[in-house]
Amino acid sequence: MTTITLHSHVGSDGVLDLKVPIDLKNTDLEVTVTIKAIPPKLDRDLGVDKGWPEAFFAETAGSIPDLERPPQGDYDLREAL
């Protein structure tokens, strides 16, 4: 008996597709599938749950000082309903 552990992802359709490479050909097999949800992985470098790094916005706010929004002009005049 061989045990194979795979990590896979279920898409929004709720269907899990498995492709398992094995060395056997033209033979009958009994396959047992155990499904276990795993918690979200932590980003190894940041130590946070795949979100923005801690203090990201505080460190980057105002980093482009010459960025200004130009005048947007006047609103179009429309017929009253």
mmCIF file of the C-alpha atoms, coordinates in Angstrom:
data_MODEL
# 
_entry.id   MODEL 
# 
loop_
_atom_site.group_PDB 
_atom_site.id 
_atom_site.type_symbol 
_atom_site.label_atom_id 
_atom_site.label_alt_id 
_atom_site.label_comp_id 
_atom_site.label_asym_id 
_atom_site.label_entity_id 
_atom_site.label_seq_id 
_atom_site.pdbx_PDB_ins_code 
_atom_site.Cartn_x 
_atom_site.Cartn_y 
_atom_site.Cartn_z 
_atom_site.occupancy 
_atom_site.B_iso_or_equiv 
_atom_site.pdbx_formal_charge 
_atom_site.auth_seq_id 
_atom_site.auth_comp_id 
_atom_site.auth_asym_id 
_atom_site.auth_atom_id 
_atom_site.pdbx_PDB_model_num 
ATOM 1  C CA . MET A 1 1  ? 0.000   0.000  0.000   1.00 0.00 ? 1  MET A CA 1 
ATOM 2  C CA . THR A 1 2  ? 1.262   3.471  -0.856  1.00 0.00 ? 2  THR A CA 1 
ATOM 3  C CA . THR A 1 3  ? 0.206   6.718  0.825   1.00 0.00 ? 3  THR A CA 1 
ATOM 4  C CA . ILE A 1 4  ? 0.271   9.875  -1.277  1.00 0.00 ? 4  ILE A CA 1 
ATOM 5  C CA . THR A 1 5  ? -0.429  13.304 0.198   1.00 0.00 ? 5  THR A CA 1 
ATOM 6  C CA . LEU A 1 6  ? -1.546  16.019 -2.208  1.00 0.00 ? 6  LEU A CA 1 
ATOM 7  C CA . HIS A 1 7  ? -2.373  19.667 -1.621  1.00 0.00 ? 7  HIS A CA 1 
ATOM 8  C CA . SER A 1 8  ? -5.107  20.879 -3.912  1.00 0.00 ? 8  SER A CA 1 
ATOM 9  C CA . HIS A 1 9  ? -7.611  23.726 -4.235  1.00 0.00 ? 9  HIS A CA 1 
ATOM 10 C CA . VAL A 1 10 ? -11.361 23.554 -4.682  1.00 0.00 ? 10 VAL A CA 1 
ATOM 11 C CA . GLY A 1 11 ? -12.603 26.206 -7.085  1.00 0.00 ? 11 GLY A CA 1 
ATOM 12 C CA . SER A 1 12 ? -15.789 28.257 -6.853  1.00 0.00 ? 12 SER A CA 1 
ATOM 13 C CA . ASP A 1 13 ? -17.698 25.419 -8.537  1.00 0.00 ? 13 ASP A CA 1 
ATOM 14 C CA . GLY A 1 14 ? -17.106 23.200 -5.477  1.00 0.00 ? 14 GLY A CA 1 
ATOM 15 C CA . VAL A 1 15 ? -15.448 20.437 -7.515  1.00 0.00 ? 15 VAL A CA 1 
ATOM 16 C CA . LEU A 1 16 ? -12.119 18.908 -6.506  1.00 0.00 ? 16 LEU A CA 1 
ATOM 17 C CA . ASP A 1 17 ? -10.163 17.505 -9.450  1.00 0.00 ? 17 ASP A CA 1 
ATOM 18 C CA . LEU A 1 18 ? -7.342  15.129 -8.609  1.00 0.00 ? 18 LEU A CA 1 
ATOM 19 C CA . LYS A 1 19 ? -4.596  13.882 -10.902 1.00 0.00 ? 19 LYS A CA 1 
ATOM 20 C CA . VAL A 1 20 ? -2.407  11.355 -9.136  1.00 0.00 ? 20 VAL A CA 1 
ATOM 21 C CA . PRO A 1 21 ? 0.626   10.005 -10.976 1.00 0.00 ? 21 PRO A CA 1 
ATOM 22 C CA . ILE A 1 22 ? 1.385   6.394  -10.051 1.00 0.00 ? 22 ILE A CA 1 
ATOM 23 C CA . ASP A 1 23 ? 3.689   3.717  -11.426 1.00 0.00 ? 23 ASP A CA 1 
ATOM 24 C CA . LEU A 1 24 ? 0.983   1.095  -11.943 1.00 0.00 ? 24 LEU A CA 1 
ATOM 25 C CA . LYS A 1 25 ? -0.695  0.468  -15.278 1.00 0.00 ? 25 LYS A CA 1 
ATOM 26 C CA . ASN A 1 26 ? -3.600  -1.730 -16.392 1.00 0.00 ? 26 ASN A CA 1 
ATOM 27 C CA . THR A 1 27 ? -4.578  -2.840 -12.884 1.00 0.00 ? 27 THR A CA 1 
ATOM 28 C CA . ASP A 1 28 ? -7.496  -2.437 -10.513 1.00 0.00 ? 28 ASP A CA 1 
ATOM 29 C CA . LEU A 1 29 ? -7.042  -0.212 -7.472  1.00 0.00 ? 29 LEU A CA 1 
ATOM 30 C CA . GLU A 1 30 ? -8.921  0.608  -4.324  1.00 0.00 ? 30 GLU A CA 1 
ATOM 31 C CA . VAL A 1 31 ? -8.615  4.341  -3.642  1.00 0.00 ? 31 VAL A CA 1 
ATOM 32 C CA . THR A 1 32 ? -9.494  5.985  -0.326  1.00 0.00 ? 32 THR A CA 1 
ATOM 33 C CA . VAL A 1 33 ? -9.862  9.755  -0.214  1.00 0.00 ? 33 VAL A CA 1 
ATOM 34 C CA . THR A 1 34 ? -9.734  11.688 3.057   1.00 0.00 ? 34 THR A CA 1 
ATOM 35 C CA . ILE A 1 35 ? -10.694 15.344 2.866   1.00 0.00 ? 35 ILE A CA 1 
ATOM 36 C CA . LYS A 1 36 ? -9.330  17.699 5.524   1.00 0.00 ? 36 LYS A CA 1 
ATOM 37 C CA . ALA A 1 37 ? -9.555  21.487 5.296   1.00 0.00 ? 37 ALA A CA 1 
ATOM 38 C CA . ILE A 1 38 ? -6.310  23.270 6.081   1.00 0.00 ? 38 ILE A CA 1 
ATOM 39 C CA . PRO A 1 39 ? -6.041  26.733 7.660   1.00 0.00 ? 39 PRO A CA 1 
ATOM 40 C CA . PRO A 1 40 ? -4.784  29.627 5.489   1.00 0.00 ? 40 PRO A CA 1 
ATOM 41 C CA . LYS A 1 41 ? -1.018  29.657 5.154   1.00 0.00 ? 41 LYS A CA 1 
ATOM 42 C CA . LEU A 1 42 ? 0.913   32.493 6.709   1.00 0.00 ? 42 LEU A CA 1 
ATOM 43 C CA . ASP A 1 43 ? 3.198   34.487 4.484   1.00 0.00 ? 43 ASP A CA 1 
ATOM 44 C CA . ARG A 1 44 ? 6.585   33.140 5.578   1.00 0.00 ? 44 ARG A CA 1 
ATOM 45 C CA . ASP A 1 45 ? 8.429   36.435 5.129   1.00 0.00 ? 45 ASP A CA 1 
ATOM 46 C CA . LEU A 1 46 ? 5.853   38.731 6.706   1.00 0.00 ? 46 LEU A CA 1 
ATOM 47 C CA . GLY A 1 47 ? 4.282   36.501 9.319   1.00 0.00 ? 47 GLY A CA 1 
ATOM 48 C CA . VAL A 1 48 ? 0.819   37.799 8.438   1.00 0.00 ? 48 VAL A CA 1 
ATOM 49 C CA . ASP A 1 49 ? -2.138  36.187 6.714   1.00 0.00 ? 49 ASP A CA 1 
ATOM 50 C CA . LYS A 1 50 ? -1.398  37.214 3.079   1.00 0.00 ? 50 LYS A CA 1 
ATOM 51 C CA . GLY A 1 51 ? -2.618  40.743 3.688   1.00 0.00 ? 51 GLY A CA 1 
ATOM 52 C CA . TRP A 1 52 ? -0.801  44.036 3.668   1.00 0.00 ? 52 TRP A CA 1 
ATOM 53 C CA . PRO A 1 53 ? 2.452   44.068 5.649   1.00 0.00 ? 53 PRO A CA 1 
ATOM 54 C CA . GLU A 1 54 ? 2.220   45.674 9.066   1.00 0.00 ? 54 GLU A CA 1 
ATOM 55 C CA . ALA A 1 55 ? 2.525   49.508 8.841   1.00 0.00 ? 55 ALA A CA 1 
ATOM 56 C CA . PHE A 1 56 ? 2.434   49.364 5.015   1.00 0.00 ? 56 PHE A CA 1 
ATOM 57 C CA . PHE A 1 57 ? 0.097   52.325 4.625   1.00 0.00 ? 57 PHE A CA 1 
ATOM 58 C CA . ALA A 1 58 ? 1.856   54.423 7.250   1.00 0.00 ? 58 ALA A CA 1 
ATOM 59 C CA . GLU A 1 59 ? 5.180   53.900 5.464   1.00 0.00 ? 59 GLU A CA 1 
ATOM 60 C CA . THR A 1 60 ? 3.915   54.507 1.926   1.00 0.00 ? 60 THR A CA 1 
ATOM 61 C CA . ALA A 1 61 ? 1.360   57.307 2.438   1.00 0.00 ? 61 ALA A CA 1 
ATOM 62 C CA . GLY A 1 62 ? 2.605   60.485 0.764   1.00 0.00 ? 62 GLY A CA 1 
ATOM 63 C CA . SER A 1 63 ? 5.452   58.703 -1.020  1.00 0.00 ? 63 SER A CA 1 
ATOM 64 C CA . ILE A 1 64 ? 4.523   60.470 -4.300  1.00 0.00 ? 64 ILE A CA 1 
ATOM 65 C CA . PRO A 1 65 ? 4.367   64.106 -3.190  1.00 0.00 ? 65 PRO A CA 1 
ATOM 66 C CA . ASP A 1 66 ? 3.911   65.649 -6.659  1.00 0.00 ? 66 ASP A CA 1 
ATOM 67 C CA . LEU A 1 67 ? 0.792   63.602 -7.468  1.00 0.00 ? 67 LEU A CA 1 
ATOM 68 C CA . GLU A 1 68 ? -2.139  66.013 -7.784  1.00 0.00 ? 68 GLU A CA 1 
ATOM 69 C CA . ARG A 1 69 ? -5.603  65.622 -9.231  1.00 0.00 ? 69 ARG A CA 1 
ATOM 70 C CA . PRO A 1 70 ? -6.188  68.115 -12.046 1.00 0.00 ? 70 PRO A CA 1 
ATOM 71 C CA . PRO A 1 71 ? -9.428  70.151 -12.195 1.00 0.00 ? 71 PRO A CA 1 
ATOM 72 C CA . GLN A 1 72 ? -12.353 67.998 -13.327 1.00 0.00 ? 72 GLN A CA 1 
ATOM 73 C CA . GLY A 1 73 ? -14.349 70.665 -15.148 1.00 0.00 ? 73 GLY A CA 1 
ATOM 74 C CA . ASP A 1 74 ? -18.046 71.498 -14.793 1.00 0.00 ? 74 ASP A CA 1 
ATOM 75 C CA . TYR A 1 75 ? -20.946 69.069 -14.704 1.00 0.00 ? 75 TYR A CA 1 
ATOM 76 C CA . ASP A 1 76 ? -22.982 68.626 -17.877 1.00 0.00 ? 76 ASP A CA 1 
ATOM 77 C CA . LEU A 1 77 ? -26.353 70.403 -17.826 1.00 0.00 ? 77 LEU A CA 1 
ATOM 78 C CA . ARG A 1 78 ? -29.172 67.920 -18.315 1.00 0.00 ? 78 ARG A CA 1 
ATOM 79 C CA . GLU A 1 79 ? -32.903 68.175 -18.787 1.00 0.00 ? 79 GLU A CA 1 
ATOM 80 C CA . ALA A 1 80 ? -34.936 67.872 -15.617 1.00 0.00 ? 80 ALA A CA 1 
ATOM 81 C CA . LEU A 1 81 ? -37.051 64.734 -15.378 1.00 0.00 ? 81 LEU A CA 1 
# 
